[in-house]
Amino acid sequence: MRHPDLAAMRDVTEEDPTEVEAGQFNLNFVKLDGNVGCMVNGAGLAMATMDMIKLAGGEPANFLDVGGSANAQTVEAGFRIIMKDPNVKAILINIFGGIVRCDRVAAGVIEAFNKLGNINIPIIVRLQGTNAVEAKKLIDESGLKVQSAILLSEAADLVKQAVA
């Protein structure tokens, strides 16, 4: 923090506990009132993803930016945080692999899904960018109840079906 004297005045009891927890994993999280959980890398892509969810007939349940360091731990933390919301009917993971490789994110999704078990809501994963083809193959061959998409329009259709 640039101003430690100001940081010392922070009172986390005045903050949303879920947002505080997300911060411990370096996740940027804002709780919203919708039914589709979002896990995205980059604020701009997160905003576009939330717009796409609305166009598909859903409502974003959160803003969750995993940044450029998405790995199994951050994906698992993201899942745990999103699933605390009982209103979430589906989770959309939309990652553009520039800094972070898509296959690394896919492996994180699979590892987190296996660790958490019993995820009873649809998970839609759209990975585009570095190693996207390998990532889609990992997801598709994982045997998990996870749907993968390449195109944003395809992800939107899957979200629409999930919340219908």
TIFI-366083 format. One record per residue (C-alpha): x, y, z; residue in three letters; residue number from 1. Coordinates in nm, 4 decimals. Example, Ala and Ser with C-alpha at 12.3 -4.5 7.8 and 13.67 -1.06 7.14 Angstrom:
% residues 2
SITE     east    north       up  aa   i
SITE   1.2300  -0.4500   0.7800 ALA   1
SITE   1.3670  -0.1060   0.7140 SER   2
//
This chain:
% residues 164
SITE     east    north       up  aa   i
SITE   0.0000   0.0000   0.0000 MET   1
SITE   0.1269   0.3422  -0.0909 ARG   2
SITE   0.0095   0.5036   0.2342 HIS   3
SITE   0.0615   0.2653   0.5284 PRO   4
SITE  -0.0803   0.5262   0.7667 ASP   5
SITE  -0.4127   0.5149   0.5797 LEU   6
SITE  -0.4054   0.1341   0.5532 ALA   7
SITE  -0.3701   0.1168   0.9317 ALA   8
SITE  -0.7111   0.2842   0.9640 MET   9
SITE  -0.8861   0.0128   0.7626 ARG  10
SITE  -1.1687  -0.1549   0.9537 ASP  11
SITE  -1.2519  -0.4855   0.7843 VAL  12
SITE  -1.5544  -0.5315   1.0123 THR  13
SITE  -1.7192  -0.2571   0.8055 GLU  14
SITE  -1.6588  -0.4471   0.4815 GLU  15
SITE  -1.8458  -0.7342   0.3194 ASP  16
SITE  -1.6890  -1.0542   0.4639 PRO  17
SITE  -1.6887  -1.2262   0.1246 THR  18
SITE  -1.5048  -0.9346  -0.0319 GLU  19
SITE  -1.2492  -0.9439   0.2510 VAL  20
SITE  -1.1995  -1.3191   0.1978 GLU  21
SITE  -1.1515  -1.2662  -0.1758 ALA  22
SITE  -0.8883  -1.0033  -0.1037 GLY  23
SITE  -0.6879  -1.2600   0.0930 GLN  24
SITE  -0.6480  -1.4522  -0.2351 PHE  25
SITE  -0.5732  -1.1363  -0.4375 ASN  26
SITE  -0.9124  -1.1636  -0.6069 LEU  27
SITE  -1.1094  -0.8518  -0.6936 ASN  28
SITE  -1.4654  -0.9368  -0.5889 PHE  29
SITE  -1.7876  -0.7388  -0.5683 VAL  30
SITE  -2.1130  -0.9087  -0.4682 LYS  31
SITE  -2.4169  -0.8364  -0.6857 LEU  32
SITE  -2.7779  -0.9570  -0.6717 ASP  33
SITE  -2.7964  -1.1897  -0.9731 GLY  34
SITE  -2.8057  -1.5625  -1.0466 ASN  35
SITE  -2.4937  -1.6225  -1.2604 VAL  36
SITE  -2.1557  -1.6317  -1.0890 GLY  37
SITE  -1.8679  -1.4870  -1.2926 CYS  38
SITE  -1.4985  -1.5709  -1.2785 MET  39
SITE  -1.3029  -1.3618  -1.5277 VAL  40
SITE  -0.9536  -1.2210  -1.5784 ASN  41
SITE  -0.9435  -0.8484  -1.6383 GLY  42
SITE  -1.1906  -0.5783  -1.5446 ALA  43
SITE  -1.2850  -0.4975  -1.9044 GLY  44
SITE  -1.3578  -0.8610  -1.9867 LEU  45
SITE  -1.5522  -0.8905  -1.6606 ALA  46
SITE  -1.7728  -0.5960  -1.7584 MET  47
SITE  -1.8288  -0.7409  -2.1076 ALA  48
SITE  -1.9079  -1.0803  -1.9526 THR  49
SITE  -2.1658  -0.9270  -1.7206 MET  50
SITE  -2.3262  -0.7507  -2.0193 ASP  51
SITE  -2.3345  -1.0819  -2.2073 MET  52
SITE  -2.4998  -1.2548  -1.9111 ILE  53
SITE  -2.7720  -0.9890  -1.9059 LYS  54
SITE  -2.8255  -1.0218  -2.2826 LEU  55
SITE  -2.8621  -1.3986  -2.2362 ALA  56
SITE  -3.1385  -1.3489  -1.9799 GLY  57
SITE  -2.9375  -1.3906  -1.6619 GLY  58
SITE  -2.8215  -1.1473  -1.3975 GLU  59
SITE  -2.4597  -1.1315  -1.2786 PRO  60
SITE  -2.4228  -1.2459  -0.9170 ALA  61
SITE  -2.0783  -1.0954  -0.8776 ASN  62
SITE  -1.7770  -0.9299  -1.0305 PHE  63
SITE  -1.4767  -1.1587  -0.9756 LEU  64
SITE  -1.1477  -1.0736  -1.1450 ASP  65
SITE  -0.8770  -1.3371  -1.0939 VAL  66
SITE  -0.6239  -1.1177  -1.2739 GLY  67
SITE  -0.3232  -1.2564  -1.4558 GLY  68
SITE  -0.2275  -1.5085  -1.1895 SER  69
SITE  -0.5105  -1.7612  -1.2209 ALA  70
SITE  -0.4046  -2.1021  -1.0910 ASN  71
SITE  -0.5657  -2.3930  -0.9060 ALA  72
SITE  -0.5648  -2.2052  -0.5732 GLN  73
SITE  -0.7230  -1.8872  -0.7077 THR  74
SITE  -0.9800  -2.0814  -0.9115 VAL  75
SITE  -1.0703  -2.2906  -0.6056 GLU  76
SITE  -1.0995  -1.9778  -0.3906 ALA  77
SITE  -1.3151  -1.8189  -0.6596 GLY  78
SITE  -1.5451  -2.1232  -0.6696 PHE  79
SITE  -1.5776  -2.1271  -0.2895 ARG  80
SITE  -1.6602  -1.7575  -0.2773 ILE  81
SITE  -1.9124  -1.7698  -0.5631 ILE  82
SITE  -2.0845  -2.0804  -0.4239 MET  83
SITE  -2.1478  -1.9108  -0.0888 LYS  84
SITE  -2.4237  -1.7203  -0.2674 ASP  85
SITE  -2.7422  -1.9323  -0.2611 PRO  86
SITE  -2.8861  -1.7340  -0.5545 ASN  87
SITE  -2.6201  -1.8576  -0.7987 VAL  88
SITE  -2.7760  -2.0959  -1.0532 LYS  89
SITE  -2.4720  -2.1239  -1.2849 ALA  90
SITE  -2.1073  -2.0181  -1.2963 ILE  91
SITE  -1.9428  -1.8741  -1.6061 LEU  92
SITE  -1.5642  -1.8762  -1.6233 ILE  93
SITE  -1.4493  -1.6479  -1.9057 ASN  94
SITE  -1.0714  -1.6229  -1.9405 ILE  95
SITE  -0.8602  -1.4628  -2.2093 PHE  96
SITE  -0.5200  -1.6264  -2.1972 GLY  97
SITE  -0.2655  -1.3599  -2.2696 GLY  98
SITE  -0.0590  -1.3443  -1.9534 ILE  99
SITE  -0.2068  -1.6633  -1.8111 VAL 100
SITE  -0.2187  -1.9777  -2.0265 ARG 101
SITE  -0.5632  -2.1283  -2.0824 CYS 102
SITE  -0.4429  -2.4840  -2.0208 ASP 103
SITE  -0.3159  -2.3741  -1.6784 ARG 104
SITE  -0.6577  -2.2285  -1.5976 VAL 105
SITE  -0.8313  -2.5434  -1.7256 ALA 106
SITE  -0.6107  -2.7583  -1.5023 ALA 107
SITE  -0.6998  -2.5272  -1.2126 GLY 108
SITE  -1.0711  -2.5626  -1.2870 VAL 109
SITE  -1.0431  -2.9420  -1.2975 ILE 110
SITE  -0.8357  -2.9557  -0.9779 GLU 111
SITE  -1.0687  -2.7188  -0.7938 ALA 112
SITE  -1.3778  -2.9055  -0.9167 PHE 113
SITE  -1.2324  -3.2381  -0.7970 ASN 114
SITE  -1.1263  -3.0894  -0.4629 LYS 115
SITE  -1.4594  -2.9240  -0.3917 LEU 116
SITE  -1.6757  -3.2093  -0.5223 GLY 117
SITE  -2.0551  -3.1872  -0.5250 ASN 118
SITE  -2.0840  -2.8770  -0.7393 ILE 119
SITE  -2.4483  -2.9113  -0.8322 ASN 120
SITE  -2.4830  -2.6088  -1.0561 ILE 121
SITE  -2.3857  -2.5787  -1.4220 PRO 122
SITE  -2.0306  -2.4623  -1.4876 ILE 123
SITE  -1.9603  -2.3020  -1.8242 ILE 124
SITE  -1.5973  -2.2389  -1.9172 VAL 125
SITE  -1.4850  -2.0181  -2.2045 ARG 126
SITE  -1.1100  -2.0084  -2.2508 LEU 127
SITE  -0.9655  -1.8092  -2.5394 GLN 128
SITE  -0.6044  -1.7233  -2.6160 GLY 129
SITE  -0.2775  -1.9014  -2.5383 THR 130
SITE  -0.3267  -2.2816  -2.5447 ASN 131
SITE  -0.7075  -2.2497  -2.5728 ALA 132
SITE  -0.7422  -2.5648  -2.7859 VAL 133
SITE  -0.5465  -2.7690  -2.5320 GLU 134
SITE  -0.7548  -2.6178  -2.2519 ALA 135
SITE  -1.0852  -2.7087  -2.4190 LYS 136
SITE  -0.9574  -3.0630  -2.4709 LYS 137
SITE  -0.8597  -3.0895  -2.1010 LEU 138
SITE  -1.2063  -2.9709  -1.9932 ILE 139
SITE  -1.3919  -3.1910  -2.2438 ASP 140
SITE  -1.1922  -3.5032  -2.1509 GLU 141
SITE  -1.2015  -3.4440  -1.7741 SER 142
SITE  -1.5258  -3.6338  -1.7250 GLY 143
SITE  -1.6579  -3.3475  -1.5136 LEU 144
SITE  -1.9964  -3.1869  -1.5585 LYS 145
SITE  -1.8377  -2.8760  -1.7055 VAL 146
SITE  -1.9423  -2.7298  -2.0383 GLN 147
SITE  -1.6781  -2.5599  -2.2498 SER 148
SITE  -1.7207  -2.2942  -2.5153 ALA 149
SITE  -1.4853  -2.1280  -2.7601 ILE 150
SITE  -1.7076  -1.8441  -2.8811 LEU 151
SITE  -1.8618  -1.5855  -2.6513 LEU 152
SITE  -2.1977  -1.6395  -2.8236 SER 153
SITE  -2.1710  -2.0126  -2.7478 GLU 154
SITE  -2.1034  -1.9356  -2.3802 ALA 155
SITE  -2.4053  -1.7000  -2.3801 ALA 156
SITE  -2.6294  -1.9770  -2.5153 ASP 157
SITE  -2.5058  -2.2178  -2.2466 LEU 158
SITE  -2.5714  -1.9567  -1.9752 VAL 159
SITE  -2.9214  -1.8988  -2.1143 LYS 160
SITE  -2.9958  -2.2729  -2.1005 GLN 161
SITE  -2.8525  -2.2999  -1.7495 ALA 162
SITE  -3.0707  -2.0281  -1.5975 VAL 163
SITE  -3.3886  -2.1059  -1.7951 ALA 164
//
